């Protein structure tokens, strides 16, 4: 689960790399244009069937059918954006005037902010989970901690509890916010429990409980992440209470990062104004009649929008966390230069990746105890990801495809790393030819990676239609040029990976 292409000097000439860049950018723009053209041609039908909204600009419609974007955008306007801003202001004031009270002040405010949004009953659910997780952690038995926290997480799937919790709120969106909060807090409870089991935390139970309380309700990461481990959170918050960044640095950082977030938000909104990819992919009729280039544009637009969306959703909380003295996970890397399953998992949601490595992959043996343990550790990590996301049928297919992709990539890596085969390759192939062969393998891997992401974003039926149209019906017409362009994408990705950080 942890291996990927290692940076090395590029053996290819700059004209060849330039051609790959031109073909990559050109194919992106042309396929997006074809999808835009198809969207406008069928705008009236989409309007009747799926109710496109009036856009921000006259003459434009807006595709609001991406649930996650619409959900968080509405909540940001209602309350979350403003409560996050107040968190940032309080953080700066306490850092300047009362640094030793910073953690306490933020904890109290963050708890009150959560209570204001989720209500007393919603917060009571989280406090009950927190109490159970904390009590079991005191026994310092990792297996028992895992079982307890998995049972707590599974409660969000119990229908009778769902019905009761829905009754607490006037809208479905309020219930979903509680659901997301319980799921993300579940990862925090597991992190705290295992850290305490492995190495008892400093201070008595009261101090430990206070730190767990602060970690659980930390407002920037509370509802949606990104994920940071309890150990990192506690160490960094203690250190931040003793440090004080200059206001000049803080102002320049906030302005620069806010500008980038606004640009990402504008790009996301632009995409759903000119390409109705979410409405199209939810209609099988349109998927069947999409021209080949528009079909490719749809696949690229869906994964690119998902990337830009999380730049926004993780960008603002990460900015506030940085101001608080934390070191948040890096923001997602552009999916167009992702050329492997392992690279996608390592660099898209770095916080979740680190969490899986620390609490599942390494404790189960990882790559330290042979092939069997590696396969088992990888399989259980993806099994947990599937369970945490909800465990629905399409998620099982998605997790299985990603697990298989990671294992196959690692298998190929170790195969070519064997002394015998490595010697044959080095004697018969130049570095440039080796790089081109690597890019071809990456192109095939990327094709399956995109297919798995389409299953995750659109469901099994979307993945099935793409598989049928591209690899069954279009094996001689659509698949070859698609692999050729993915080969260019892979070369660009490998070139970026070869550059110094």
N, C-alpha and C positions, 0 to 999 in steps of 0.2 A: 504493500500500500504506500510505501514511502519512496520508491525509486522513480527517477525521471531523468530526462536528458540533462547531462552536465555541460555547463558552458565551456566552450573551447574556441580557439581562433577559427574564423571562417575560412575554409579552403576554396571557396568559390570567388570568382572575379566579381567586381562591382557591376559590370554591365549585366551579368546574369542575375544578380540580386535585384538590380533595378527593374528588369523585365518581370520578375516575380512580384515586386511591389505594384507595378503598373497593372498587371493582370489581376492581382488581388483586389486592388481598389476599383478597377474598372468593372469587374464582375459583381462586386458589392453594389456599386451605383446603378449598373444596368438592371440587375435583378430587382433592386428596390424600385426603379422606375417602372418596370413591368408590373410589379405588385401595385404600385400607385395607380397605374393606368387601369388595371383590372378593378381596383377599389372604386374608382370614379365611374367606370362603366356600369357597375352593379350597385351603385350607391342607393338608388331608389329601392331596389329589392332589399338591401340590408336595412334601410330605414324602416320599411314595412315590417320586416320580420324581427329585427333586433333593436329597433328604436335607437338609432344613432342620435346623440345629443347635438344641439347647436354648438358650434365651435366658439372659441374665444374671438375669432375673426370672422367678419361678414363673408358669407359664401362658403365657409368651411364647416364640415361636420366633425364631430369628435367621437371616436370609438371608446366608450367607457366600459366595455365588457370585461376588461381585466379586473377581476375582483380585488386582488391585492392592492393594485395601484389606486383604484377608486376608494377602497376601504381606508387606507392610510392617508390618502389625500383629504378625505372628508374629516377624519379624526384630527388631522393636523390643523385644519381650519377651525374645528370646534373647540379644541382645548390643548392638544398635545404640543403643538408648536409653541404656544404661549407658556405652558408650564415648563417646557424645556428651556425657554429663554430666561424665565425667572430662576430656574436652577443655575444657569450660567452666571447670572448677575449675583445671586447669593454666594456662589462659589468664589467669585472675585472679591466681594466685600469681605468675606470671612478670611480669605487668604491675606488680604492687606491688613485688616484690623485685628482679627482674632484667629490666627492660624491654628492654634491648638483646639479651637472649638469647631473647626471646619467640618470634620467628619460627623460630629454630633449634629450640627446645624443642618447639614445636607441630608442626613438620615431622617431627621424629624420632618423636614420639608418633603422629601421624597415619599415618605409614608403618607403624609396628608394629601399629596397630589394623587397617589394611587387610590386612596380612599374616596377622594372627590370624584374620580372617574369610574371606578369599579363599584362604589358603594360599600357600605359596611359589611353586607353579606358576602360580596365578592372577596374583599380583603380577608374576611374571616376564614374563607376556604384556604387562602394562601397561608394564613397564620396556623391553621390546623396542620397543613402539610409541613410547614416549617417546624412545628413542635414535634411532630412524629419523626421527621428526618433527624432533627437534633438529638432527640432522646435515643434513637437507635445508634447514632454515631458514637455516643458515649460508651457503647459496648465494645467498640473498636474491632468489629468483625466485618471485613469487607463484603463477604458473601451475603451476610444478613442485611447490610446496608444496601446492596444492590437489589435484593429481593424486595425490601421495603419500598425503595424509591420507584421501582418498576410498578409495584402495586399502586402507589400513589399516582403515577402517570396514567395508569390504565383506567383510573376513575373517570377521566374525561371522555371515555368511550362507553360508559354505562348509560343506557337510554333513560332509565328512571331518574338518575341524577341530572342528566341533560334537561329533562322536562322541568324538574324543580328549579334549576338555575335559570332556565329561560323565563320562568315566571317571575324572577326578580327584576327583570328589565322590560322596558316598554318597546324596545326595538331589538331585532336580531343582531345588529352590529354591536350593541353593548355586550350581548352574550358572547359573541365571537372574541371580543377584546379580552374578556375573562379567560376564555379558552386558550388564546395565544399566551396570555400571561402565565397560566398554570404550566403550559408546556415548556416555556423558556425557563421559568423558575425551577422546573424539575431538573434541568441540567445543572443549575446552581446548587441544588440540594445534593445531587450526586457528587459534584465536585467537592463541596464542603465535607461530606461524609467520608469520602475516600481519603482526602488529605488528612483528616483527623485520625482515621484508622491507621494510616501509614506512619504518621508522625504527629504526636499530640501537640495541639496548638498552645501557644504561650498564654499565660493567665489562667484563671479559673473558669468554671462553666459560665459564670455571668458575663465575663469579658468575651468568651467565645460566642455566646448567644448574641451579644451586641454586634459583633463583627458579622455574624451570619445575617442578622437583621439588616445591617447596612448594605451588605452584598446583595441580598435578595431584592431590596426595594430601590437599588441604585437607579434613578429615574432614566438617564439616557439609554440604558440597556434593558430596562425593565420589560417592555412589551414585545420587542422584536429582536433584541440583540444589537450588535454582534456579541459573541460569547467570549468571556474571559474567565480564566480559572480563579478559584477562591484564593489560592496561594499568591497568584500575581496581583489580584485586587488588594488583598490585605497588605502585602509588602509595599506596593506602590502608593497606596493611600497613606500609610504611615510616613513614608518618605516625603510625600507631597506636603504633609502638614508642617514639615520642617523647612521647606523650600519656598521661595517666592520669586516667580519670574517677573522680569521687568514689564511695566505696563506698555512700553513701546513694542516689545516683542509680542505681547498678547494682542494688541490692536492690529498689528500687521498680519499676524497669523489669522485672526478672525476675519479680517477683510478679504484676505487671499482665499481662504477656505470657503467662506460664504459665497464669494464670486463664483468659484468652481461649482458649488452645489446648485446655485441658481442656473448656471449654464447647463448642468446635467438635467435639471428639472425642465428647462426649456426644450432641450433635445428630446426628452421623453414625451413631452406634450406635442412637439412637432411630429414625432413619429406616429402618434395615434390620431393626428389630424390629417395626415397625408396618406397613411396606409392603415387600412382597417383589418390588420392581421388577426386580431383577437375575435372579431365577429366572423371573419372568413373561416378560421380554423375550427369554429364550433359548428359549422354547417357542412355536412358531408357532400352535399351537391356541389358546392363551390370548390371543395377540395378535389373533386373528380374532374372538374372542367377547367381548372387553372392551367394556363399554358406552362410549359416546362420552366421557362425562365422565371415566371411569376411564382411557380411552386418553390423553386430554389430561393427566391426572394422572401417568400413567406417563412421558410425555415430559418433563414438568416435573421429576418426581422424579429421573429419571436425570441430567439436567444439573445439578440442584441438588445432588445427592449428589456428583457429580464436583467441583463447586465447593467444597463443604465439605471433601471429602477432601483437596484440595490446600491448603486453609487449614491443615490439620494437617500435611501432608507438607512444606510449605514454611515453616510458621510456626515450628516449633522450630529448624530449621537457621538460619533468618533471625535468630532471636533470638540464637543463639550467635555468628553472624557480626557482628551489631551490637555485641556485647560485645567482639569482637576488633578493633573499629575499622573494620570494613568497612561499606559502604552497600549492603545487599542490594536486589535489585529489590522493588518494592512487591508485596504479596500480591494474589492474584486479586481482581478486583472482582465483585460479585454478578451472576450471569448473568441474573437477572430484570430488571435494568435495562440490560442490553446490548441495543442496538437496531440494531446493524450488524455486518457482518463485520469492518470495519476496527477498530471499537471492541473487538470480542472479541479480535482478535489483539494490539492495543495493550495491553490492560489485563488479560487473563487471565494470560498468562505473559510478564510484562514483560521478564524476562531473556532469554528466547528471542527475543522481538521485537527487542530492541536488538541482539542478536547477528546476526540476519538482516539488519537494516538496515545495520549497520556492515561486515559482511564479504561480503554478497552484493548487497543492493539498491543501496547507494550506489556501490560500485566498478564496478558494471555500468552506471551512468548514472542509474538511478532516474528521477526526474521532471525532471532537469536538461537532458536532450537530446531531448525530444520524446516523442510517444506511443509510437512503436515501442520505444524503449529502456525506457519505463515498463512496457509489456506484457512485454517480455523479462525485465526484472529481477524483476518480480512472479512470472512463470511459473517462473523458475529458483529463486527463493526457496521457492516451494511445492513444486517438484520435489525440492529438497534435504530439506525437512521430511518429505516422503513417504518418501524413501530412508532418512533417519535413523531414522524410526519402524519401518522394516522392509520397506517397498515392497510389501506384500501388496495383493491386488486391491481390497479395501474401502478401503484407505488411498489408493489411486490415485483412487478415486471421491471420497473425502472431500477430498483436496487439490485436485482439479479443481473441485469445487463451491465451495470456499473461494476459490480463485483467481478463478473466474468472478464470485463475489459481490463480491469486492474491486474487480475491474475495472469491473463494472457500477455499483457505488456511486460510484466515482471518476468514471466517465463521466457519470452523472447530475449529480454535483456540479459538474463543469466545464461541463456544458451549461447549468445554471441560473445559473452564474457569468458566462456570456457577457453583454456589455453589452446586446445587443438583447433577449434573453429576460428578463434581470434587470429591465430597464426596464418591460417589459410586465407582469411579475408585480407590481412595486411600485406601478404605476399602477392595477391592477385588483383587487388582493387586499390586505386589511388584514394587519397583522402577525399577528393571531390566526388568520386564515384560512391564512396561509402556514405557521404553526406546525402547524395541524391537517393540512394537506397533507403536511408533512414527516413527521408522526407516522404517517400512512397509508402512505407509502412505506416508513418504517421497519418498520411492522407486516408488510408483505409481505417485506421483507428478513429480518426476524426469523423468519418462518415457514420460509424456506429455510435460515436459520442453524440452527434447531432440527433440521431434517431432516438437515443435514450432520453435526451432532453425534450424532444417532441412528445414522447410518452408522458414525461413528467408534467409538461406544460399544457398538453391538450388531451391526454388520456390515451387508452389503448387504441381506440378507433383511428385517431390521427396518425399514430405510429404505423398502424397496419396499412393505411392508405398510402402513406409515403413509401413504405417498404414495397408495396405492390406496384405502385406507379414507377418508382425509380429502379428497383432491382429485379422485378419480375417482368413487367410489361416493357420497361425501358432499359433493359440490360444492355442493349446494343446502341441505343440512341441517347438516353438521358444519363445513365450511370458513367460511361467513359468521360464525357466532358466534365461531369461533376467531380469525379476523382481527379481529373487534371487540374481543375481550379482549386480543389482542396490540397493538392500537391503544392500549388503556389502559396496557399495560406500557410501550409506547414513549413515551407522554406522561409517565409517571413518570420514565423514564430521561432524557428530554430536560429535564425539570424539574431533576433532580439535576445534569445537566451544566451547567445555567445558573447553579447556585449557585457562589459563590466558593470556591476550594480552601481 
